[in-house]
Amino acid sequence: MTESASPVKYLIVGKTGWIANMVAALLKERGESYAFASFRLEQREACERELDTVRPQRVLNCAGVTGRPNVDWCEDHKRETIRSNVVGVLTLADCCAERGIHLTNFATGCIYHYDDGKHRYVSEGGVPFTEDDPPNFTGSYYSRTKAMAEEMLRTAFDNVLTLRLRMPISDDLSPRSFITKISKYERVVNVPNSVTVLTELLPVAISMSERGLTGVYNFTNPGSITHNQVLALYQQYIDPRFTWKNFTLEEQAKILKAGRSNCELDASKLQRDNPGFEIHNAYDAVEGVFRRMQAAMKADAL
Ligand SMILES: NC(=O)c1ccc[n+]([C@@H]2O[C@H](COP(=O)([O-])OP(=O)(O)OC[C@H]3O[C@@H](n4cnc5c(N)ncnc54)[C@H](OP(=O)(O)O)[C@@H]3O)[C@@H](O)[C@H]2O)c1
C-alpha cells in the first residue's frame, strides 16, 4: 500500500515574520498548498512530530532572530541568538535531512564587508563577493551566528538551499523594508550595496525549492545601489518634499552597538541557474519597486 500524498506541499517556518508572510501570500496567489509550522526551531521533538504529521514535500525556513528594534539587540542576547540562528536552524536542517525533505533557508549576505584590497568598491576596481569567498565581516553578533550556521549547513547537509538575502525591499512601505528603514533615519550613510527586491526574487526562491536546488546562492539583484540613489528615487516617486542628511561610516559607528555590513555580492550564479527569470540590476529593480508603489498610491487615490 502506498501512502497518500500530503495535502501540504510547503511548510513555512516563521509564521509571524515579514518574509514568511510574503512567501505565504505568493503561494496562496498561485493556489499552492502550504501551512505554517507551529514548532520553535530548536524544539527537536516538536519539529519531528510536525514533519511526520504534516509530511510536507518541502520546508521553507523564514525564521531567525533578527533583533528588535534592530540587530544591536543580538549583542546583548547572544544565547537567544544562537538558539534560533545556529542551534535552531541546524536542528530543522537535520530533522529534514533525516526525512529526505528539501529545506530552503532564507539566510543573509551580511557576512561580508568591503575591504581595501580585492573587495573594495566595484566602482573602484573591486570584485563582488562570490558564494565561495570566506565571510570577512565579524562586526555584529547577528552576522557571526549566520556565518557559523551557513558554514555548517554548507558542509554537512545536502538537502539545504541557502539563499543569502541583503537589505530586502518590498513593494510597500513596510517598516521592515530597506527603503522605509533608511527614509526614517535621522542621518544615513551613502554606500553601494546589494539588495534583494522581493517581488522579483521570491518567485525565484519558490522555483529553486521546486527544482530541489541545493547549496549556497547570493540571493540578490546583480550590481549595487547606494543609499542616496534609493532616497533620490523615494523623493522622485513618493514624496517630492522629502530630504535627508548623510553622515560618514565613522560617525555612524559611534551611534551603533553592532557594526553594519556593506558589500556587493556576485549574483551571477543565481542568474545562471535561473535562466527563465528576468532578474534586473539593483538600480532598475528598485526603480521598478517605486514605479509599482506610485501606481498603487494613484489607484488608492481614485
Ligand atoms: N529583514 C531583513 O533585513 C533581512 C535581511 C537579510 C536576511 N534576513 C533573514 O531572513 C529571515 C527572515 O527575516 P524577516 O525579516 O522576515 O524576519 P522577522 O520579521 O523578524 O521574522 C522572523 C521570524 O522568525 C521567527 N523565529 C525567530 N526565532 C525562532 C525560533 N527559534 N523558532 C521559530 N520561529 C522563530 C519569529 O517568530 P517570533 O517573533 O515568535 O520569535 C518571526 O516569525 C531571517 O533569517 C533573517 O535573518 C532578513
The ligand as a Tripos MOL2 file, in Angstrom:
@<TRIPOS>MOLECULE
LIG
   48    52     1     0     0
SMALL
NO_CHARGES

@<TRIPOS>ATOM
      1 N1         14.7230   41.6770    7.0760 N.am      1 LIG1
      2 C1         15.9940   41.7930    6.7620 C.2       1 LIG1
      3 O1         16.5550   42.9040    6.6720 O.2       1 LIG1
      4 C2         16.8020   40.5610    6.4070 C.ar      1 LIG1
      5 C3         17.9620   40.7180    5.6940 C.ar      1 LIG1
      6 C4         18.6930   39.6050    5.3530 C.ar      1 LIG1
      7 C5         18.2680   38.3560    5.7830 C.ar      1 LIG1
      8 N2         17.1470   38.2330    6.5240 N.ar      1 LIG1
      9 C6         16.8210   36.9090    7.0360 C.3       1 LIG1
     10 O2         15.5810   36.4480    6.5410 O.3       1 LIG1
     11 C7         14.8990   35.7060    7.5700 C.3       1 LIG1
     12 C8         13.5050   36.2790    7.7620 C.3       1 LIG1
     13 O3         13.6250   37.6540    8.0430 O.3       1 LIG1
     14 P1         12.3800   38.5780    8.4080 P.3       1 LIG1
     15 O4         12.7870   39.9520    8.0500 O.co2     1 LIG1
     16 O5         11.1220   38.0110    7.8670 O.co2     1 LIG1
     17 O6         12.4130   38.4430    9.9900 O.3       1 LIG1
     18 P2         11.2470   38.7190   11.0680 P.3       1 LIG1
     19 O7         10.1560   39.5460   10.5120 O.co2     1 LIG1
     20 O8         11.9790   39.1820   12.2790 O.co2     1 LIG1
     21 O9         10.6740   37.2750   11.3160 O.3       1 LIG1
     22 C9         11.4320   36.2800   11.9070 C.3       1 LIG1
     23 C10        10.5000   35.1630   12.2950 C.3       1 LIG1
     24 O10        11.3070   34.1400   12.8610 O.3       1 LIG1
     25 C11        10.6080   33.6500   14.0000 C.3       1 LIG1
     26 N3         11.5530   32.9970   14.8890 N.ar      1 LIG1
     27 C12        12.6670   33.5090   15.4540 C.ar      1 LIG1
     28 N4         13.2760   32.5690   16.1820 N.ar      1 LIG1
     29 C13        12.5180   31.4370   16.0580 C.ar      1 LIG1
     30 C14        12.6170   30.1210   16.5670 C.ar      1 LIG1
     31 N5         13.6230   29.7690   17.3490 N.pl3     1 LIG1
     32 N6         11.6750   29.2290   16.2150 N.ar      1 LIG1
     33 C15        10.6390   29.5540   15.4150 C.ar      1 LIG1
     34 N7         10.4870   30.7930   14.9160 N.ar      1 LIG1
     35 C16        11.4230   31.7200   15.2320 C.ar      1 LIG1
     36 C17         9.9660   34.8740   14.5990 C.3       1 LIG1
     37 O11         8.9530   34.4980   15.4800 O.3       1 LIG1
     38 P3          8.9100   35.0620   16.9800 P.3       1 LIG1
     39 O12         8.7730   36.5340   16.8500 O.co2     1 LIG1
     40 O13         7.7440   34.3570   17.5520 O.co2     1 LIG1
     41 O14        10.2240   34.6680   17.6000 O.co2     1 LIG1
     42 C18         9.4370   35.5260   13.3290 C.3       1 LIG1
     43 O15         8.2340   34.9180   12.9500 O.3       1 LIG1
     44 C19        15.7590   35.7870    8.8280 C.3       1 LIG1
     45 O16        16.5110   34.6280    8.9940 O.3       1 LIG1
     46 C20        16.6830   36.9480    8.5520 C.3       1 LIG1
     47 O17        17.9260   36.7920    9.1820 O.3       1 LIG1
     48 C21        16.3760   39.3010    6.8250 C.ar      1 LIG1
@<TRIPOS>BOND
     1     1     2 1
     2     2     3 2
     3     2     4 1
     4     4     5 ar
     5     4    48 ar
     6     5     6 ar
     7     6     7 ar
     8     7     8 ar
     9     8     9 1
    10     8    48 ar
    11     9    10 1
    12     9    46 1
    13    10    11 1
    14    11    12 1
    15    11    44 1
    16    12    13 1
    17    13    14 1
    18    14    15 2
    19    14    16 1
    20    14    17 1
    21    17    18 1
    22    18    19 2
    23    18    20 1
    24    18    21 1
    25    21    22 1
    26    22    23 1
    27    23    24 1
    28    23    42 1
    29    24    25 1
    30    25    26 1
    31    25    36 1
    32    26    27 ar
    33    26    35 ar
    34    27    28 ar
    35    28    29 ar
    36    29    30 ar
    37    29    35 ar
    38    30    31 1
    39    30    32 ar
    40    32    33 ar
    41    33    34 ar
    42    34    35 ar
    43    36    37 1
    44    36    42 1
    45    37    38 1
    46    38    39 2
    47    38    40 1
    48    38    41 1
    49    42    43 1
    50    44    45 1
    51    44    46 1
    52    46    47 1
@<TRIPOS>SUBSTRUCTURE
     1 LIG1         1 GROUP 0 **** ****
